[in-house]
């Protein structure tokens, strides 16, 4: 392979790893690690590379997926019609090119009018509401677009959903309908929730979107009810017994039924009118009292929508125009460093507090030493700070014209500020690290990660509680949590018997979390929630995983050499093997993951399912494919081995025919699996 090809492969692999990790943090942990603008930038880079090299596109690429897999904490829900993601536009020229593609696809003249509906893009959690004869029977998250999470009981706590749909002469109630919308929190409610959390646990939400998601995706229905969540509905999935002709008619019908529809909607004739709406709300969005991050532009005609269809993860008939990140100027008062659970030393700018989009910002990550050097950030500098997508503040640039000569360059410490150990920066890496596994700052971060929602999910143990447990010498590692006694808990500041009893019960409950949750909780470098699930599926137990070679690990799909070396190195360390022994002694024993045996008749093959399946859901078909050694993809390409065509198969079937691919029916697919 040529050196250039290797570089492209490496870049694509790195982008996919970073995007998958960001997806896990955003969708599963409700705790984003990068800003929306940085995510969009990484995604755009990957899209461009895959467009230039379509032979490198794989079904598991973030460009081919919607959202993230569902959490094991919730019952899975199969969406009758997939919940897709939207492609993005960041400029008027991109929006105009999008309209040009629509005209070409529909065979329209360049001056033919197209009606659009412009809607504010609410920054919340996408949900699907299934109504049967006007009664809400099920509510689910988007999940991976095909399978979501059942959050019906929590959705029923929303005031907007307490009543059945109201029929009217011009808007009767269909037998069944999937209504899609966005659950969100107001700025006022977000501030109230965070103030309460900070007082009781120290674990606050990063922004309104994550607070809304965290409130809906939890087991305590009373807590969800207490958080005054709100909702706007805006699109539709499956419908039985009714037909809509336009997006405008759909929204009007929702209002008649008594559902909440955002009032700031406009019917526009052509992209020029859409751009006027977009420009208007870029300045007015601060007056809303809730977060939006752009405007969604939709083709109004449902007939045109059906003709336009979709690509792998997005409809062709809708696009999200994203507003640029909010930016303000402030001063860098000093630069501190934080020590993460893997020993990563991260510089953080301590800023003169400034309001950005209604939120006071006093800190911003500087990522690493190279980033500081590239932007030439100095203590005392006036800098531009942004909060993109209402997430994590970051320093964009230095206003060098305002320097007065008193600014001081920052030098990364040579020793860990928490334990004094020499800091190392491995060759080829941008991050400096404390290599002392006993570093108190690392232990604190490791324990916070271990108890977090996506890991062992031990409710009640927040930052402050862990800090006190570590500071009082009661806990040195994760295993010590399972040996805590009531008198030790009561010795902590502001710890009552009721709260202590609840925390100890939650700790005890976590002893039998699934293997993938424990693997993720251990904090092995490069092992996010998805990779942990892959490893659990492949090896079944900690013992099996700990006894594998780097070569065996690297051969596992979605693992590769970098993750393999990291996992193998973690299990090779004596202190980590001792931790696993202590956890086992303490009764932390995940149920063994039993891998269902099946024929490998589809090994090495990529399958695409299109059209309506009658004997199984799309998710079940894809699971069967994986179980029999194959891979399921959402798009047809020359790398596709087999296309399984159901009823009313559309553009994918046409493309498969043009490419001369093998096309089989659903019955033939099932017969193939049963042939061995």
NORJOTA-V405056 format. One record per helix or strand of 3 or more residues. SS is the DSSP state (helix for helix, strand for strand). FROM is the first residue (numbers start at 1). TO is the last residue. If there is no record, write none. Layout:
ss:SS from:FROM to:TO
ss:SS from:FROM to:TO
This chain:
ss:helix from:3 to:28
ss:helix from:36 to:52
ss:helix from:54 to:56
ss:helix from:62 to:64
ss:strand from:76 to:78
ss:helix from:92 to:106
ss:strand from:115 to:122
ss:strand from:125 to:132
ss:strand from:135 to:141
ss:strand from:147 to:150
ss:helix from:152 to:155
ss:helix from:159 to:161
ss:strand from:176 to:184
ss:helix from:187 to:200
ss:helix from:208 to:216
ss:helix from:221 to:225
ss:strand from:230 to:240
ss:helix from:247 to:257
ss:strand from:265 to:269
ss:helix from:271 to:287
ss:strand from:292 to:299
ss:helix from:302 to:308
ss:strand from:318 to:322
ss:strand from:326 to:339
ss:strand from:344 to:356
ss:strand from:359 to:365
ss:helix from:369 to:375
ss:strand from:382 to:387
ss:helix from:388 to:390
ss:strand from:393 to:398
ss:helix from:400 to:402
ss:strand from:422 to:424
ss:strand from:432 to:434
ss:helix from:440 to:450
ss:helix from:463 to:471
ss:helix from:478 to:481
ss:helix from:486 to:490
ss:helix from:497 to:512
ss:helix from:515 to:521
ss:helix from:529 to:539
ss:helix from:542 to:546
ss:helix from:550 to:554
ss:helix from:560 to:572
ss:helix from:574 to:585
ss:strand from:606 to:610
ss:helix from:618 to:627
ss:strand from:631 to:633
ss:strand from:642 to:645
ss:helix from:651 to:659
ss:strand from:662 to:665
ss:helix from:666 to:673
